[in-house]
Amino acid sequence: MSSITSVTPATNPKLNELTIPAGATLFEQGDRASSLFVILEGEMGIYVSGGATLVASLSNGASFGEQAVLGTKHRMATAKAVKDSKCIEIPASMLVSEIDNATPKLKSAFDALALQLLQKNFVKEIIENSTRQAEFNL
């Protein structure tokens, strides 16, 4: 299996363009989060339960990893390339700087969206854990 490669685009030296071969893991559940990602091409799978359960399949234009960057600071899931993929990596420091420089109304809207995402994923995890526990007890 090939490894993940990184190139800094000449148009924005603060970003990295990652090439992720099919089957490669970009990050693992529990890892410290220092960036979020936007898919340029390909398909990324988002997995929980130590990589055993696929919870989302994302393609061109989708972003992922923002929950960990904005909230928990640790990855809540594992990201693996389902197909050969290219992603832009956005450092957390760059995102935080942009948010800090935003207008108060935009900051409030962004905070509300981040909280909504955290709540949605938390409720989803509770439901999935309850379902798994119920299946186990049967």
Secondary structure, 3 states (H helix, E strand, C coil): CCCCEEECCCCCCCCEEEEECCCCEEECCCCECCEEEEEEECEEEEEECCCCEEEEEEECCCEECHHHHHHHCECCCEEEECCCEEEEEEEHHHHHHHHHCCCHHHHHHHHHHHHHHHHHHHHHHHHHHHHHHHHHHC
